[in-house]
Amino acid sequence: MRKAASRVGPGAQRTLEDGDEVGSLELGAGPSDVPRGTSDLSFEELLELQNQVGTKAYKQLVAGKSTEKQGSRRSSCVADKHKPLEMSAKVRVPYLRQVVPVSKKVPRDPRFDDLSGEYNAEVFDKTYQFLDEIRAKEKQLVKKQLKKHRSGEQHEKLQQLLQRMEQQEKVQQERKRQQTLHLAQKQERRALAQQGHRPYFMKKSEQRQLALAEKFKELKRSKKLESFLSRKRRRNAGKDKRRLPLSKE
């Protein structure tokens, strides 16, 4: 068997006994230097060469050509930043390519954006108070149209629209009543603080009980308490009936 050192070439002088000096072996051998490279060595000769020169030098010898090509390509691409970008012919050019950078438009919802400020119900109601008059006029117009159409599909649509408007009006009145109650509690706490007393903040459960008591007073004043209680009893009875286990026949 021929020695691996003789296959490497006469220009590769090494001290194989110590393994310290790599010599003048060309790491990036080109196609013309194949006899001096490792392409024509057998596997056994490659193992012998690796044992003689060391693993690190062997890896540099094998990977030298690829790293040199990559370094030359990178240096040629970044030679001048003002040159146009070189696209490889092996890679398919995308159908849509961004030539000029365009700023992305981000949609902004004013309800959840900090730039719109914080929501204040009292300020909102004072600002858009004119909408109550518009809603009242629209409600009167729907009632007039409902009297003209006594039956048919148009009658059902107008009836549903009127019910929705009345429901929205009830919700708005309840919200205003809650705001009035909250404002009265706030003024009461402020008066106690001015007198030198420690202000008392009610819990949420106490606030619910107070709101329920105010609601009962309002229903009793409008003589709708009995109908409200009857609906409440029917609703609770239905819930209890659904919770009961099924009878086994």
C-alpha positions as CSV (number, residue, x, y, z in Angstrom):
1,M,0.0,0.0,0.0
2,R,1.3,3.4,-0.9
3,K,1.6,6.0,1.8
4,A,-1.0,8.7,2.1
5,A,1.6,11.4,2.3
6,S,2.9,10.5,-1.2
7,R,-0.5,10.9,-2.6
8,V,-1.0,14.3,-1.2
9,G,1.8,15.8,-3.3
10,P,5.3,17.0,-3.0
11,G,4.4,20.4,-1.8
12,A,2.7,19.1,1.4
13,Q,5.6,18.9,3.8
14,R,4.4,17.7,7.3
15,T,5.8,16.5,10.5
16,L,3.6,13.5,10.9
17,E,5.2,12.2,14.0
18,D,4.3,15.3,16.1
19,G,1.1,16.4,14.3
20,D,1.8,20.1,15.1
21,E,2.9,21.4,11.7
22,V,0.3,21.2,9.0
23,G,2.7,22.5,6.3
24,S,1.9,24.0,3.0
25,L,-1.0,21.8,2.0
26,E,-3.5,23.8,0.0
27,L,-6.9,23.7,1.7
28,G,-8.9,25.1,-1.2
29,A,-7.6,22.9,-4.0
30,G,-9.4,23.5,-7.2
31,P,-10.3,21.1,-10.0
32,S,-6.8,21.3,-11.5
33,D,-5.3,20.2,-8.1
34,V,-7.3,17.0,-7.7
35,P,-4.2,14.7,-7.6
36,R,-3.0,16.7,-4.6
37,G,-6.5,16.6,-2.9
38,T,-8.5,13.9,-1.2
39,S,-11.0,13.1,-4.0
40,D,-9.1,10.1,-5.4
41,L,-8.1,8.5,-2.0
42,S,-9.8,5.4,-0.8
43,F,-11.6,5.2,2.5
44,E,-8.7,3.4,4.2
45,E,-6.2,6.0,3.0
46,L,-8.5,8.8,4.3
47,L,-8.6,7.2,7.7
48,E,-4.9,6.8,7.8
49,L,-4.5,10.5,6.7
50,Q,-6.9,11.6,9.4
51,N,-4.9,9.6,12.1
52,Q,-1.6,11.2,10.9
53,V,-2.6,14.8,10.5
54,G,-5.3,15.0,13.2
55,T,-9.0,15.5,13.0
56,K,-9.0,19.3,13.0
57,A,-6.6,19.6,10.1
58,Y,-8.4,16.8,8.2
59,K,-11.7,18.7,8.5
60,Q,-10.1,21.9,7.3
61,L,-8.6,20.0,4.3
62,V,-12.0,18.5,3.4
63,A,-14.1,21.7,4.0
64,G,-11.7,24.2,2.7
65,K,-13.0,24.3,-0.8
66,S,-16.6,24.9,0.1
67,T,-15.8,27.7,2.6
68,E,-13.6,29.4,0.1
69,K,-16.5,29.4,-2.5
70,Q,-19.0,30.7,0.0
71,G,-16.6,33.5,1.2
72,S,-15.9,34.6,-2.4
73,R,-19.6,34.7,-3.2
74,R,-20.5,36.7,-0.1
75,S,-17.7,39.2,-0.7
76,S,-18.8,39.7,-4.3
77,C,-22.4,40.3,-3.2
78,V,-21.5,42.8,-0.6
79,A,-18.8,44.6,-2.6
80,D,-20.9,47.7,-3.2
81,K,-24.1,48.4,-1.3
82,H,-25.3,50.7,-4.1
83,K,-25.3,47.9,-6.7
84,P,-28.6,46.1,-7.4
85,L,-29.1,42.9,-5.6
86,E,-27.9,39.8,-7.5
87,M,-30.5,37.1,-7.7
88,S,-29.5,33.5,-8.2
89,A,-30.8,31.9,-11.4
90,K,-31.3,28.6,-9.4
91,V,-34.0,30.2,-7.3
92,R,-37.5,30.9,-8.7
93,V,-38.3,34.6,-8.7
94,P,-41.4,35.3,-6.6
95,Y,-44.5,36.5,-8.4
96,L,-45.0,39.4,-6.1
97,R,-41.8,41.1,-5.0
98,Q,-41.7,44.2,-2.8
99,V,-39.5,46.7,-4.7
100,V,-40.3,49.8,-2.7
101,P,-40.9,49.5,1.0
102,V,-44.5,50.5,1.9
103,S,-45.6,51.3,5.5
104,K,-48.2,48.8,6.7
105,K,-51.6,50.3,7.5
106,V,-52.7,49.1,10.9
107,P,-56.5,49.5,11.6
108,R,-57.3,51.4,14.8
109,D,-60.5,50.8,16.8
110,P,-61.3,54.0,18.8
111,R,-63.2,51.9,21.4
112,F,-60.1,50.1,22.6
113,D,-57.4,52.6,21.7
114,D,-55.7,54.7,24.4
115,L,-55.4,57.6,22.0
116,S,-59.1,58.1,22.2
117,G,-59.0,58.6,26.0
118,E,-61.0,57.0,28.7
119,Y,-64.8,56.4,28.5
120,N,-66.9,58.5,30.8
121,A,-70.6,57.8,30.8
122,E,-71.6,61.2,32.1
123,V,-69.6,63.1,29.6
124,F,-70.8,60.8,26.8
125,D,-74.5,61.3,27.7
126,K,-74.1,65.1,27.9
127,T,-72.3,65.2,24.5
128,Y,-74.8,63.0,22.7
129,Q,-77.9,64.1,24.4
130,F,-79.4,65.2,21.1
131,L,-79.8,61.6,20.1
132,D,-82.6,61.1,22.6
133,E,-84.8,63.6,20.7
134,I,-84.0,61.8,17.4
135,R,-84.9,58.4,18.8
136,A,-88.2,59.8,20.1
137,K,-89.1,61.2,16.7
138,E,-88.1,57.9,15.0
139,K,-90.3,56.0,17.5
140,Q,-93.3,58.2,16.7
141,L,-92.7,57.7,13.0
142,V,-92.6,53.9,13.4
143,K,-95.9,54.0,15.4
144,K,-97.6,55.9,12.6
145,Q,-96.3,53.5,10.0
146,L,-97.6,50.6,12.2
147,K,-101.1,52.0,12.2
148,K,-101.1,52.2,8.4
149,H,-100.0,48.5,8.0
150,R,-102.4,46.4,10.1
151,S,-101.2,43.1,8.8
152,G,-98.6,41.4,6.5
153,E,-94.8,41.2,6.4
154,Q,-94.4,45.0,6.8
155,H,-96.5,44.9,9.9
156,E,-94.2,42.3,11.5
157,K,-91.1,44.1,10.6
158,L,-92.4,47.4,12.1
159,Q,-93.6,45.6,15.2
160,Q,-90.1,44.0,15.7
161,L,-88.5,47.4,15.2
162,L,-90.8,49.1,17.7
163,Q,-90.0,46.4,20.3
164,R,-86.3,46.8,19.8
165,M,-86.5,50.5,20.2
166,E,-88.5,50.2,23.4
167,Q,-86.1,47.7,24.8
168,Q,-83.2,50.0,24.0
169,E,-85.0,52.8,25.7
170,K,-85.6,50.7,28.9
171,V,-81.9,49.8,29.0
172,Q,-80.9,53.4,28.6
173,Q,-83.3,54.4,31.4
174,E,-81.9,51.7,33.7
175,R,-78.3,52.8,33.0
176,K,-79.2,56.4,33.8
177,R,-80.8,55.3,37.0
178,Q,-77.7,53.4,38.0
179,Q,-75.6,56.5,37.2
180,T,-77.8,58.7,39.4
181,L,-77.6,56.3,42.2
182,H,-73.8,56.0,41.9
183,L,-73.5,59.8,41.8
184,A,-75.7,60.1,45.0
185,Q,-73.4,57.6,46.8
186,K,-70.4,59.5,45.7
187,Q,-71.7,62.8,47.0
188,E,-72.6,61.2,50.3
189,R,-69.1,59.8,50.7
190,R,-67.7,63.3,49.9
191,A,-69.9,64.9,52.5
192,L,-68.8,62.4,55.2
193,A,-65.2,63.1,54.3
194,Q,-65.7,66.8,54.7
195,Q,-67.2,66.2,58.1
196,G,-64.1,64.3,59.2
197,H,-65.6,60.8,59.0
198,R,-64.0,57.9,57.2
199,P,-65.8,57.2,53.9
200,Y,-67.4,53.8,53.5
201,F,-67.3,52.0,50.2
202,M,-70.0,49.4,49.7
203,K,-69.3,46.0,48.4
204,K,-70.6,44.8,45.0
205,S,-73.1,42.5,46.8
206,E,-74.4,45.5,48.8
207,Q,-74.7,47.6,45.7
208,R,-76.7,44.9,44.0
209,Q,-79.1,44.6,47.0
210,L,-79.5,48.4,47.0
211,A,-80.2,48.4,43.2
212,L,-82.7,45.6,43.6
213,A,-84.5,47.6,46.4
214,E,-84.7,50.7,44.2
215,K,-86.1,48.6,41.4
216,F,-88.8,47.1,43.6
217,K,-89.7,50.6,44.7
218,E,-90.0,51.8,41.1
219,L,-92.1,48.7,40.2
220,K,-94.4,49.3,43.1
221,R,-94.8,53.0,42.2
222,S,-95.7,52.0,38.6
223,K,-98.0,49.2,39.8
224,K,-96.1,46.6,37.9
225,L,-94.7,44.7,40.9
226,E,-97.3,41.8,40.7
227,S,-96.6,41.1,37.1
228,F,-92.9,41.2,37.6
229,L,-93.1,38.8,40.6
230,S,-95.4,36.4,38.7
231,R,-92.9,36.3,35.8
232,K,-90.1,35.7,38.3
233,R,-91.9,32.8,39.9
234,R,-92.7,31.2,36.5
235,R,-89.0,31.5,35.5
236,N,-87.8,30.0,38.8
237,A,-90.3,27.2,38.5
238,G,-89.1,26.3,35.1
239,K,-85.5,26.2,36.3
240,D,-86.4,23.9,39.2
241,K,-88.3,21.6,36.9
242,R,-85.3,21.2,34.6
243,R,-83.1,20.4,37.6
244,L,-85.4,17.6,38.9
245,P,-84.3,14.1,37.9
246,L,-86.4,12.3,35.3
247,S,-89.0,9.8,36.7
248,K,-88.3,6.2,36.0
249,E,-91.2,4.3,34.5
